[in-house]
Amino acid sequence: MSAIITTAEPRAGRPKVTYRTAGDRAVLVEYGHTIPVDLSVNFFAHASAQHLADHPVRGVLEVAPGLRSLLVYYDPAVIGQDRVVAALEELHDDIPEPASIVLPSRRLTLPIAFDDSASREAVNRYRISTRPDAPNVVDGNNIDYLVRYNGLPNREAFAERILRTEWWNAFTGFYPGLPSLLPLDPRSEIIAPKYNPARGWTPEGAVALGGPCLVIHPIESVGSYQLFGRTLPISNLVRQPRSHRIDPILIHPGDRITFVEVTEGELIELRRQVFEGRYDYAIEPGRYAVADHLKLGSDPEVAAEAQRRRATRCAAQELVKVP
């Protein structure tokens, strides 16, 4: 028996929509196609979630946007699956074309220390206990592997890719508080394969890359993304006098992140201020117009440079061993 309830073909700037059964209390709505990653589809998923928040449907309890999906939880005693799907179809008709979508989006600025000692410790533990021959471990770090895999000339060029763009939190998932970030500037796109097998330990605050996504680890955990730096804590499970927000999770879906480079010594001091309740996170309320992203992507010079960098990366990957 197929889990697919129904589908709607793409039209008027809207992606293809597939409705799937997700247990007896949820519907999984998938937008567009699996690959490649398309931020326009992600914007549409966020717009759908926002529309449901602004126009509640009786019986719909919660929605969770993903990279190209929306998980919709409902109370079957109040509303049936067929009515949920009908409400979602009406919702999609009401969402404007991509160039007219404007989403709630805060801007957060976070410090980052590249090649920090905690990340190196995680890499070293992996090399000793799990895979001594791991090709992604070069001189005790993952950064040099990332540089080679993306066809970059040096570490400085890699850092520039991280620092020069705003990173869009496409979704939060896998475990609570883990943001998956994509660059809003296509010229800053970087790619990395995952560890094989996974790491047994990752420090809280570690910044890592897997596939096209950059993540920040909210807690100590296992992990499989390539480590390259560390930032401030982004979760606050124990209340403090000056917490960054009422919600214990700092970064929301649809937030934009900008990184500022600091030394590890400076980061340690900033982290101390966080733990002592003396640090104020740099958070600016705001909105994001999807038209800005579309305008950047359609710029001929930007598109040409993004394509050139993509071709360089693809050529480099042919010469680098995958973990």
Secondary structure, 3 states (H helix, E strand, C coil): CCCEEEEECCECCECCEEEEECCCCEEEEEECCCCCCCHHHHHHHHHHHHHHHHCCCCCEEEEEECCCEEEEEECCCCCCHHHHHHHHHHHHHHCCCHHHCEEECCEEEEEEEECCHHHHHHHHHHHHHCCCCCCCCECCECHHHHHHHCCCCCHHHHHHHHHCCCEEEEEECCCCCCEEEEECCHHHCCCECCCCCCEEEECCCEEEEEECEEEECCCCEEECCEEEEECCCCECCCCCCCCCCCCCECCCCCCEEEEEECCHHHHHHHHHHHHCCCCCCEEECCEEEHHHHHHHHHCHHHHHHHHHHHHHHHHHHCCCCCC
